[in-house]
Structure formats: C-alpha cells, structure tokens
Amino acid sequence: MTATPGALHTVLGAGPTGTSGVLELARRGHAVRLVDRSDSG
C-alpha cells in the first residue's frame, strides 16, 4: 500500500487499538487525526 503525499489519515476511536494505530502511523511520519466519540450531547 502506498500513501498519498500530504494525506491526512483519520482513526476513529481512542481505545487501545486506535491509539496504537495512531502512534505507529505518526512514528512512520504520517499525518494522523484521532477522533473519539464524546459523551456530551
């Protein structure tokens, strides 16, 4: 799999799997956004 230069990866869920995925992507130099569900509203 190849990444598009400048692409922003979005990971849904800040649980153990989402967090470890975000950390690994960031470690590899990817731009990453972590989105978690809010309990408000």
C-alpha positions as CSV (number, residue, x, y, z in Angstrom):
1,M,0.0,0.0,0.0
2,T,1.3,3.5,-0.8
3,A,0.4,6.7,0.9
4,T,-0.6,9.9,-0.9
5,P,1.8,12.7,0.0
6,G,0.2,15.1,2.4
7,A,-2.8,12.8,3.1
8,L,-4.3,13.0,6.5
9,H,-5.3,9.7,8.0
10,T,-8.2,9.7,10.3
11,V,-8.6,7.0,13.0
12,L,-12.0,6.6,14.7
13,G,-11.9,5.5,18.3
14,A,-9.3,6.3,21.0
15,G,-9.3,2.9,22.6
16,P,-6.2,0.7,22.7
17,T,-6.3,-0.3,19.1
18,G,-7.0,3.2,17.7
19,T,-4.3,4.8,19.9
20,S,-1.7,2.3,19.0
21,G,-2.5,2.7,15.3
22,V,-2.2,6.4,15.5
23,L,1.1,6.2,17.3
24,E,2.5,3.8,14.7
25,L,1.3,5.9,11.8
26,A,2.8,9.1,13.4
27,R,6.1,7.2,14.1
28,R,6.2,6.4,10.4
29,G,5.8,10.1,9.5
30,H,2.1,10.2,8.5
31,A,-0.2,13.0,9.4
32,V,-2.9,11.5,11.7
33,R,-6.1,12.7,13.3
34,L,-7.7,10.7,16.2
35,V,-11.4,11.1,16.6
36,D,-13.3,9.7,19.6
37,R,-16.9,9.8,20.5
38,S,-17.9,12.5,23.0
39,D,-20.4,11.7,25.8
40,S,-21.8,15.2,25.8
41,G,-24.9,15.9,23.8
